[in-house]
Amino acid sequence: MFALTVLYDPQCGLCHRAHEWLAEQSKLVELTFVPCASEEARKRFPQLNHDLTKQDLTVIGDHGAVYFGPKAWLMVLWALTRYRDWSYRLATPELLPTTKRVVSAISQNRYQIGRVAGLSSR
Amino acid sequence: MTIGISTYMVYLAISIALTIWVARTLHKNGRVFLVDVFHGNEALADSVNHLLVVGFYLINFGYVSLALKLGYVINNAQEGIEALSVKIGMVLIVLGGMHFFNLFVFSRMRRRSTARGHHPPVGPDTFTTVQQEA
């Protein structure tokens, strides 16, 4: 696997800030950002359920492996030089349930968090 | 030479000799670790090794120098030896602490360089087709 496509929610301030932060990080795997359910996303992945990608972060490997929600977050961490170790740590059987809970909670409240933190989606 | 002055001299001689011995041990045996950490880049390993040893010398000689002052007068040889043993003991403990800290740094560097797994942390949820760009 040499590249990952990240389908993010362009309407969410938090995602926008995360995108900017990710752009600055040193990476072991190339990350391409595509707004979810956009024309480009549909063109790239014609058989994907695009309504589902609006609900949570989705990451797709260059061979078509789809990671959804908390797994997608772990894959993004795995792509970063500084955080690859953390992706393994958070994915251990002891920590994975907590990781999933925390990530889901952030994801479901992403608009509120973005608003409270004053992050703009543009 | 008074007993006080000779105590200081012996203290300095033993502390300096111990520091040099530990630093040389680290320098000699740490090299293998560092060459491995830097994937066989010997020039870089030697350079980092040297810098670590310089830091080690600075901290230890700094401590030895700061801990020299006794604060009371030594009247006989027995008191001199007791004072010396306390001071040398402290130097040994600081050296030991520094030594383990160095080992910790080495092993951490090594783990960081070898733990770079290539497999993803989690398995995929599903698969989809990817339209290759024209």
Chai-1 contact restraints between the chains, C-beta under 6 A:
chainA,res_idxA,chainB,res_idxB,connection_type,confidence,min_distance_angstrom,max_distance_angstrom,comment,restraint_id
A,R44,B,Q131,contact,1.0,0.0,6.0,A-B,restraint_1
A,F45,B,T128,contact,1.0,0.0,6.0,A-B,restraint_2
A,P46,B,Q131,contact,1.0,0.0,6.0,A-B,restraint_3
A,Q47,B,T128,contact,1.0,0.0,6.0,A-B,restraint_4
A,Q47,B,T129,contact,1.0,0.0,6.0,A-B,restraint_5
A,L48,B,T128,contact,1.0,0.0,6.0,A-B,restraint_6
A,G64,B,F127,contact,1.0,0.0,6.0,A-B,restraint_7
A,G64,B,T128,contact,1.0,0.0,6.0,A-B,restraint_8
A,G64,B,T129,contact,1.0,0.0,6.0,A-B,restraint_9
A,G64,B,V130,contact,1.0,0.0,6.0,A-B,restraint_10
A,A65,B,P124,contact,1.0,0.0,6.0,A-B,restraint_11
A,A65,B,F127,contact,1.0,0.0,6.0,A-B,restraint_12
A,V66,B,P124,contact,1.0,0.0,6.0,A-B,restraint_13
A,V66,B,D125,contact,1.0,0.0,6.0,A-B,restraint_14
A,V66,B,T126,contact,1.0,0.0,6.0,A-B,restraint_15
A,V66,B,T128,contact,1.0,0.0,6.0,A-B,restraint_16
A,Y67,B,P124,contact,1.0,0.0,6.0,A-B,restraint_17
A,F68,B,D125,contact,1.0,0.0,6.0,A-B,restraint_18
A,K71,B,V122,contact,1.0,0.0,6.0,A-B,restraint_19
A,L74,B,P121,contact,1.0,0.0,6.0,A-B,restraint_20
A,L74,B,V122,contact,1.0,0.0,6.0,A-B,restraint_21
A,W78,B,P120,contact,1.0,0.0,6.0,A-B,restraint_22
A,W78,B,P121,contact,1.0,0.0,6.0,A-B,restraint_23
A,D85,B,A115,contact,1.0,0.0,6.0,A-B,restraint_24
A,S87,B,P121,contact,1.0,0.0,6.0,A-B,restraint_25
A,Y88,B,P121,contact,1.0,0.0,6.0,A-B,restraint_26
A,A91,B,P121,contact,1.0,0.0,6.0,A-B,restraint_27
A,A91,B,V122,contact,1.0,0.0,6.0,A-B,restraint_28
